[in-house]
């Protein structure tokens, strides 16, 4: 993925981030979920961030908004 990446959303678990990433993938938006492996020996707090390139940020926010809106 070329370009500066920014956090589009944070989640309580990596699983939640993977579910959201599936929506981005369906929309053709490249994403990254950084791995905490190998960063240090101290346990890290749970959760995961979902990153996209700055030029796709607004589009990604729009796609992820569908996760929060109930279907009618």
N, C-alpha and C positions, 0 to 999 in steps of 0.2 A: 504494500500500500504506500503510494507516494504522497508526500505532503504532510503538513503538521497534523497530528492527531489531538483530539480534544475529547473530554469525557461527555458523553451524551446522557448517560444515566448510571446510577449505582444501584446495586441490588443486595438483598440480604444474603443471598447464596450464589454460588457459581451456577447452579442449576437454573435459577431465575434469570441470570444473565444469558445463559445458553438459549432459553426459551425466547427471550427478546431478540437475541441474535438471529434466530430463525426467521423472525419477521423482517429483519433488515436484509437477510440473505434473499428472501422471496422478492423483496423490492429492488434487489440488485445493488445494495449499498454495502461496500466493503466495511468490515469492522475488525476490531481486535479486542480480545479479553486477555489482559495481561496476566501472566502467571506469577505467583509469589514464590514458586519453587526456587531454591537456591539463593534467596535474598539474604537470609540470615538464620541464626539458630533460635531466635526468639519466636514464639508463636505469634502469628498475625491475627488481627481481628477477623471474624468471618465477614464474608461479603465479596463482591466483585464489581468491577467497573467495566463499562462497555464504551469503547472508544471508536470514533469515526474521524474522517478527515474534516477539517474545518469547512471546506466547501460543500460538504454533504450534511452538515450539522442540522440545519433547519428541516431538511427533508427527513432525516432520521428521527427527529423529534416528532414530526407529524405521524410517521409510521408507528412509533412507539406509543403515541397517544391512544391508538386503538386498543392497547392492552388495558387501559384504564377505563375505557368507555364500555358500559354494558351493551350487549346486543339487544335490539328491540324486536 
